[in-house]
Amino acid sequence: MLKPEDVKRHIQDNLSCEFVDVRGDGQHFEAVIVSAAFRGKSRVQQHQIVYRALGDGLREDIHALSMKTFSPEEWGKQK
């Protein structure tokens, strides 16, 4: 069974992130991801970047992934 830590590590290994938090039950996950790669991108483009970072193999193991993605500037406004 896939663990939230596995998803988090895979995202961090394949995408330069300033913050990643992943929670879930093995099939359904929620993630908050902050990356400079998201600057100037739409939410759809940001999510596509994350899915590319996860790769085909890991994506097949995840039934559902809810994401909140932020550029560092957007993240700073959240606090």
N, CA, C and O of each residue as an XYZ file, in Angstrom:
316
protein
N       0.840     -1.181      0.000
C       0.000      0.000      0.000
C       0.888      1.249      0.000
O       1.892      1.320      0.708
N       0.499      2.199     -0.791
C       1.239      3.443     -0.927
C       1.019      4.313      0.304
O      -0.113      4.462      0.765
N       2.078      4.880      0.832
C       2.007      5.732      2.016
C       2.155      7.192      1.602
O       2.786      7.484      0.586
N       1.576      8.120      2.382
C       1.734      9.538      2.078
C       3.207      9.942      1.967
O       3.561     10.782      1.140
N       4.068      9.340      2.803
C       5.493      9.666      2.759
C       6.109      9.282      1.408
O       7.011      9.961      0.917
N       5.617      8.191      0.814
C       6.117      7.757     -0.496
C       5.763      8.772     -1.575
O       6.593      9.115     -2.417
N       4.526      9.246     -1.540
C       4.075     10.242     -2.520
C       4.870     11.533     -2.332
O       5.331     12.130     -3.305
N       5.028     11.957     -1.087
C       5.784     13.183     -0.783
C       7.219     13.069     -1.291
O       7.728     13.981     -1.941
N       7.855     11.960     -0.993
C       9.252     11.775     -1.412
C       9.370     11.785     -2.938
O      10.309     12.361     -3.488
N       8.428     11.155     -3.607
C       8.472     11.103     -5.061
C       8.304     12.505     -5.669
O       8.988     12.853     -6.631
N       7.408     13.290     -5.112
C       7.235     14.666     -5.581
C       8.518     15.450     -5.344
O       9.000     16.133     -6.247
N       9.074     15.361     -4.146
C      10.292     16.109     -3.818
C      11.480     15.671     -4.662
O      12.331     16.493     -5.003
N      11.550     14.395     -5.001
C      12.668     13.889     -5.801
C      12.604     14.344     -7.253
O      13.622     14.374     -7.944
N      11.396     14.702     -7.719
C      11.224     15.010     -9.135
C      10.757     16.425     -9.430
O      10.530     16.784    -10.585
N      10.612     17.230     -8.377
C      10.184     18.614     -8.540
C      10.814     19.437     -7.423
O      10.713     19.090     -6.246
N      11.456     20.516     -7.802
C      12.057     21.398     -6.808
C      10.934     22.099     -6.035
O      10.198     22.912     -6.595
N      10.814     21.775     -4.748
C       9.727     22.300     -3.915
C      10.286     22.996     -2.685
O      11.338     22.629     -2.162
N       9.565     23.995     -2.244
C       9.915     24.664     -1.007
C       9.120     24.113      0.175
O       9.514     24.260      1.332
N       8.001     23.481     -0.141
C       7.175     22.869      0.896
C       6.303     21.803      0.252
O       5.737     22.024     -0.819
N       6.193     20.657      0.893
C       5.284     19.592      0.456
C       4.699     18.933      1.696
O       5.425     18.547      2.611
N       3.379     18.811      1.713
C       2.698     18.068      2.765
C       1.702     17.143      2.085
O       0.865     17.601      1.306
N       1.780     15.864      2.365
C       0.872     14.885      1.774
C       0.234     14.073      2.891
O       0.915     13.597      3.799
N      -1.067     13.923      2.812
C      -1.817     13.108      3.760
C      -2.708     12.166      2.962
O      -3.123     12.490      1.850
N      -2.999     11.010      3.526
C      -3.876     10.098      2.815
C      -3.974      8.739      3.458
O      -3.357      8.461      4.486
N      -4.775      7.890      2.817
C      -5.079      6.573      3.373
C      -4.530      5.418      2.540
O      -4.892      4.265      2.774
N      -3.679      5.702      1.591
C      -3.117      4.645      0.756
C      -3.638      4.660     -0.661
O      -2.975      4.160     -1.570
N      -4.819      5.229     -0.868
C      -5.378      5.376     -2.205
C      -5.828      6.800     -2.484
O      -5.712      7.282     -3.611
N      -6.338      7.470     -1.469
C      -6.827      8.837     -1.585
C      -5.868      9.755     -0.840
O      -5.573      9.541      0.336
N      -5.389     10.774     -1.534
C      -4.382     11.656     -0.953
C      -4.759     13.119     -1.131
O      -5.455     13.493     -2.075
N      -4.285     13.932     -0.203
C      -4.383     15.390     -0.284
C      -2.975     15.936     -0.172
O      -2.202     15.506      0.685
N      -2.641     16.878     -1.030
C      -1.286     17.436     -1.025
C      -1.326     18.954     -1.100
O      -2.156     19.540     -1.794
N      -0.410     19.573     -0.370
C      -0.126     21.006     -0.498
C       1.311     21.088     -0.990
O       2.225     20.544     -0.371
N       1.498     21.777     -2.116
C       2.818     21.821     -2.746
C       3.149     23.257     -3.099
O       2.353     23.955     -3.727
N       4.335     23.693     -2.687
C       4.825     25.041     -3.006
C       6.087     24.888     -3.837
O       7.053     24.254     -3.411
N       6.069     25.479     -5.035
C       7.219     25.367     -5.928
C       7.333     26.602     -6.807
O       6.331     27.141     -7.277
N       8.561     27.041     -7.023
C       8.806     28.153     -7.941
C       8.433     27.776     -9.377
O       8.201     28.654    -10.208
N       8.374     26.486     -9.666
C       7.989     26.021    -11.004
C       6.547     26.402    -11.338
O       6.150     26.350    -12.502
N       5.767     26.781    -10.339
C       4.365     27.126    -10.545
C       4.159     28.595    -10.924
O       3.056     28.989    -11.300
N       5.215     29.402    -10.825
C       5.084     30.834    -11.117
C       4.550     31.058    -12.533
O       5.066     30.506    -13.505
N       3.513     31.874    -12.622
C       2.964     32.246    -13.914
C       2.160     31.152    -14.605
O       1.768     31.308    -15.762
N       1.914     30.059    -13.915
C       1.178     28.938    -14.492
C      -0.251     28.915    -13.944
O      -0.500     29.321    -12.809
N      -1.178     28.436    -14.767
C      -2.550     28.256    -14.296
C      -2.591     27.072    -13.328
O      -1.635     26.300    -13.250
N      -3.679     26.930    -12.601
C      -3.811     25.794    -11.682
C      -3.727     24.471    -12.449
O      -3.101     23.518    -11.983
N      -4.352     24.419    -13.613
C      -4.295     23.191    -14.422
C      -2.850     22.879    -14.793
O      -2.425     21.728    -14.692
N      -2.092     23.881    -15.220
C      -0.685     23.674    -15.576
C       0.128     23.250    -14.358
O       1.015     22.403    -14.469
N      -0.162     23.826    -13.210
C       0.540     23.458    -11.983
C       0.283     21.991    -11.644
O       1.206     21.262    -11.282
N      -0.952     21.571    -11.760
C      -1.298     20.178    -11.452
C      -0.658     19.227    -12.465
O      -0.242     18.125    -12.107
N      -0.582     19.645    -13.709
C       0.096     18.831    -14.722
C       1.566     18.652    -14.381
O       2.120     17.573    -14.592
N       2.199     19.680    -13.862
C       3.604     19.592    -13.438
C       3.752     18.541    -12.341
O       4.688     17.741    -12.366
N       2.833     18.541    -11.381
C       2.891     17.566    -10.287
C       2.677     16.153    -10.826
O       3.391     15.229    -10.437
N       1.703     15.980    -11.713
C       1.457     14.644    -12.274
C       2.660     14.139    -13.057
O       2.967     12.947    -13.022
N       3.340     15.031    -13.763
C       4.578     14.618    -14.469
C       5.635     14.197    -13.459
O       6.362     13.230    -13.685
N       5.723     14.918    -12.347
C       6.700     14.567    -11.304
C       6.388     13.200    -10.698
O       7.299     12.450    -10.349
N       5.114     12.881    -10.576
C       4.735     11.575    -10.019
C       5.060     10.433    -10.976
O       5.355      9.320    -10.540
N       5.008     10.702    -12.268
C       5.296      9.659    -13.247
C       4.138      8.687    -13.404
O       3.246      8.637    -12.557
N       4.150      7.928    -14.469
C       3.056      7.010    -14.782
C       2.884      5.918    -13.734
O       1.759      5.609    -13.342
N       3.976      5.337    -13.282
C       3.900      4.232    -12.340
C       3.217      4.596    -11.053
O       2.317      3.883    -10.609
N       3.620      5.690    -10.441
C       3.036      6.088     -9.168
C       1.608      6.582     -9.348
O       0.754      6.339     -8.495
N       1.345      7.272    -10.447
C      -0.011      7.772    -10.702
C      -1.014      6.631    -10.748
O      -2.154      6.792    -10.311
N      -0.608      5.493    -11.266
C      -1.514      4.348    -11.360
C      -1.883      3.797     -9.990
O      -2.942      3.187     -9.838
N      -1.034      3.999     -8.995
C      -1.290      3.506     -7.644
C      -2.165      4.447     -6.819
O      -2.659      4.068     -5.757
N      -2.354      5.660     -7.303
C      -3.123      6.664     -6.575
C      -4.526      6.723     -7.170
O      -4.698      7.025     -8.351
N      -5.515      6.434     -6.350
C      -6.895      6.477     -6.829
C      -7.374      7.923     -6.966
O      -8.031      8.270     -7.947
N      -7.044      8.765     -5.982
C      -7.464     10.162     -6.011
C      -6.394     11.023     -5.349
O      -5.840     10.664     -4.310
N      -6.117     12.165     -5.972
C      -5.150     13.117     -5.423
C      -5.742     14.512     -5.518
O      -5.936     15.045     -6.611
N      -6.023     15.090     -4.377
C      -6.502     16.461     -4.293
C      -5.290     17.338     -4.001
O      -4.554     17.092     -3.045
N      -5.086     18.362     -4.825
C      -3.893     19.204     -4.672
C      -4.252     20.664     -4.460
O      -5.198     21.192     -5.045
N      -3.469     21.293     -3.609
C      -3.444     22.751     -3.499
C      -2.017     23.135     -3.850
O      -1.077     22.773     -3.142
N      -1.859     23.864     -4.937
C      -0.523     24.231     -5.409
C      -0.358     25.745     -5.332
O      -1.284     26.510     -5.602
N       0.854     26.150     -4.953
C       1.147     27.563     -4.775
C       2.551     27.877     -5.252
O       3.464     27.066     -5.099
N       2.722     29.064     -5.833
C       4.077     29.585     -6.018
C       4.520     30.094     -4.648
O       3.683     30.271     -3.763
N       5.817     30.331     -4.455
C       6.258     30.849     -3.153
C       5.558     32.158     -2.771
O       5.257     32.387     -1.599
N       5.304     33.012     -3.764
C       4.646     34.290     -3.489
C       3.195     34.084     -3.041
O       2.723     34.738     -2.111
N       2.503     33.171     -3.713
C       1.131     32.854     -3.333
C       1.082     32.245     -1.942
O       0.195     32.557     -1.149
N       2.037     31.378     -1.653
C       2.100     30.713     -0.352
C       2.315     31.747      0.755
O       1.721     31.644      1.828
N       3.163     32.740      0.492
C       3.420     33.779      1.482
C       2.175     34.562      1.841
O       2.038     35.023      2.974
N       1.268     34.718      0.896
C       0.008     35.437      1.146
C      -0.968     34.585      1.954
O      -1.890     35.121      2.568
N      -0.776     33.269      1.960
C      -1.663     32.363      2.700
C      -1.439     32.424      4.205
O      -2.327     32.081      4.985
N      -0.272     32.854      4.601
C       0.072     32.848      6.025
C      -0.392     34.072      6.734
O      -0.175     34.208      7.938
